[in-house]
Amino acid sequence: VFAYLQVDNDRRDMDVDSEEVDAEKMSRFIRMNELRLVTEYNPVTAVGVLHSSLQVHLLLITDKNSPEHPERMRRYRAAAEQFEGKILFILVDSNLKSNEQVMAYFKVKKSQLPALAIFHTPDEERHVLPLDEVSIERVQDFCNTFLQ
């Protein structure tokens, strides 16, 4: 059994010889490996995010309960299309207790949200940009500057 991750052109295999496969194990394998154009970070998707072949991750840290959230996500997804295969776009919901560690790692406080955090996995280089508004241009500029 394998999952082909179109977002980063990667293949993940599930070893079915060494263990009994049931619906729960198959479902967990798929959920862990379902990276989309924008992947929401949570305990289940964390494994897929951390094992992505893409070395640059861009996190939008925001409050999903905010009235501006749908429009922010529309713009964030539009910007993600420009960097498909280069940067892994991730949504981090600031309301989840499990995401407090992510915010602490990037030294982002709730009062600074929404914010973009970009991370290069091999050397752990990272930059944070607090935003007044998420715009396609701001996201693209931030990514291009980091990639250069």
Secondary structure, DSSP 8 states (H G I E B T S, - for coil): -EEEETTTTEEEE---SSS---HHHHHHHHHHT---SEEE-STTTHHHHHT-S--EEEEEEE-TTSTTHHHHHHHHHHHHHHTTTT-EEEEEETT-GGGHHHHHHTT--GGG-SEEEEEETTTTEEEEEE-SS--HHHHHHHHHHHH-
